[in-house]
Amino acid sequence: MASGMLGPTTGEAAVDDDLDVARLVMRVRRMADLSQRDLAARLGTSPSTVARIETGGCAVSVSLLRRILGLAGLRLVAVAPDGQPVAPVAGDTLRDNGGRRFPSHLDVDLPSEVPKLRQLMPRRDRPPAKGWYRQRPLRDERREQDGVPPDHPTFDDLREAAQRERAHLRRVRALLARAAPTPPECTCEIDCLMSPGCLPACACQCEPRRPRDHQRE
């Protein structure tokens, strides 16, 4: 579909679901005020080629159609059945250790979400995984529970997950520090402070002496 399309909205053009390249090219020439010769000059081709395109006698590649539409400020977009535009897959999705993309039809988890089987049987003979994907049976089972994820995780998602994990660890450490019991106040006499540990007669016993300390006296 060409974004920003002008022209009739009723009749054949409104119900035609096929991409009519010939009429789109004519629409571009009308919007951009280009003759067939003008368009041919912009594209670096001959006027006869433009004429064949407009009569349906010449196939047009996607890249060429994008160039033609761009002359009138139009662009190609993919549209879902509900009319919403569909974006391409992100360019920075996670890759495996070989730099390859994960299978597009499968769902990918972050490296920290290690499958249970791999937790039980870790592989020490290879680098840590940069992501995990599930084969169709496991993928479908998870999709029934959680739905279909919008896309594969990206490196930004990986960084955000690492930040969340660090923040969680900081909160846990803070809770543990607050929950730790306060050490009792030391009431040792001066004789204890001058010895390797508390004397046997000291009621505090905040630092009991080890047996070897007795042997050194």
N, C-alpha and C positions, 0 to 999 in steps of 0.2 A: 504494500500500500504506500502511496506517495503522501507524505505529510504536507498539509497546506494545499490540498487539491482544490482547484476551482472548476466550475463548470456545472452542468445539469445535475440535479439530485433526484430526479424522477425518471420514470421510464426505464429503458434498457440499462443505462449506466448505473442506476441505483440498485438493480437486482443482479447485475453481472458479477459473480464472485471470482471469475478468472482474471488474471492480470493481463489486460489488453495492452501490450507494449506499444503497438502501432499508434493507438489513440493517445497513450501517454506521451509519446514523442511529439505528436501533433499538439497536445496541450502545452508542452514545454515550449514549442516554437511560438505558440500564440502568446503565452505569458511573457516570454523573453523577447518577443518581437524579432524572431529570427526566421529568415527564409531557409529553404533547404540548402542553398548554397552557403548561407551564413553558418548554419549548424555544422555542415560538413567541414568548413574551415576551422571551426572551434574544435572539432574532434580529430582533425587531421585525416579526413577521409574524403571520398568523392560524393558529389550531390546524388549520383545514381545509387550509391549505397544507402543514403538517407531515404531516398524514394523507395527502395526495396524494403527497408525497415517499416516504413509507414504503410506498405501494402501487405505486410506479413510475409514477404518473400525472403527475409534475411533474419537469421537468428541473432539475438543480442545477448551477450554475456552479462552477468550481474555487475561486473565492474564497469562495463560500458554504460549500462543503464544508470548506474549511480552517477557517472559523469554527466550524462544527458540531463538527468533530473536536477543535478546541482547547478546547472546553468540557469534554472528558474527558481533556485532557492528551495528545492524540494529534496526529500531524502526517502530512502526505503526503510520501512519498519516492519517487524513481524508483529502480528496482532493475534491474540488468543480468541477463542470462540465468543467470549463475553465482551470483546471489544477492547480489552486492556492490552497495551503494548507489552511485548516480551523482550527482556534485555538479554544480551548474550551472556555466556558464562564468564565470570570474573577472570581476569588475566593472571591474578596472583594466587590462584588456588594452590593448596598444598601439593607437593610432588613427592614421589618415592625416593629412595636413596640413589636411584639411577637417574634422577632428574625427569622422570616421565610422569605425565598426569595419571591420576587414578581413573579407572573406568567411569565414564560419565553416567552410565545407567545405574551404577551402584551408589550407595550412600557411604560417605567417608566420615570417620571419627577423628578427633584430635589425638596426637601421640599419647597423651596422658590417659586416654580411655582404653586401656589395654584389655583385649578380650580375655574372658575367664580361662579359656584353654591355654593361651599364651602365658597367663600368670602362673598356671600350674606347670607348664612346660616351656620355660624361657629359653631363648636361643642366645647363647653366649658367643657364637661363632660369627656373628654379623653385627653391623652397627645398629644402634637403636632405631626403631621404626619412626618414620616421620608422619605416619598416619595409618589408619586401619580402615579397611573396607569389608563389607559383609556380602557374601554370596546371596543369590536371590532368595533362597528359602529363609535365611535369617533376616535378610533385609525386609521381606514381605511381612514376617512375623512382627518385626519392630514397627513397621509402618502402620500395622493394624492397631497398635497400642498408642503410638506417638504421632502418627500422621507422617506425611512426606516432608522432609526438610527442604527448604527453599533452594539450597545449593551446597556445593562442597565448601568446607571451611577454607578460609584464606590465611595468609601469613599475619594479617591484622587480627583475625580471630585468634590465632595462636598467641600473639603478644598479649591480647586482652585476657585470654585464659590464664596466662602466666602471671599477669598482674593481679587477677582475682585470687589465684592460689597464694601469691605472696601476701596479699592483704588478709586472707583467711588465716595464714600461719601467724601473722602479727597479732590478730585478734585472739587466737588460741594462746599464744605466749602471754599476752596481757592478762587473760582470764586466769591462767595458771599462776602468774605472779601474784595476782590479787588473792587467789585462793590459798596460797602457801601460808602456813602458820607463822606467826611472828615469833622469832626466837626469844626465849626468856631473858630478862635482864640479868646480867652477870653480877653476882654478889661475892665474888672471890676476895679473899684476904690478900694482903701484899705478898705473903709467902707463896701463894699459888702463882702469882704473876711472875715471880722470880724463878719458878721451877718449870720443867718441861710440860707439866700438866697440873691438874688440880690435886692437892694433897688428899690423902684418904680421909682426913677429918673435915674437909671442906664440904659444906652442905650444898653448894651450887653444883659442882661436878659438871660444869659446862664444857670442860675439856678433859675427859678422863685420860689418865696416863696409861701408856701402853706398857706391857710387861718389860720390854727391853729398856724403857726409861728407868724402871726400878733397878735394873741390873747395872746401869751406868753410875748410879749414885754411890 
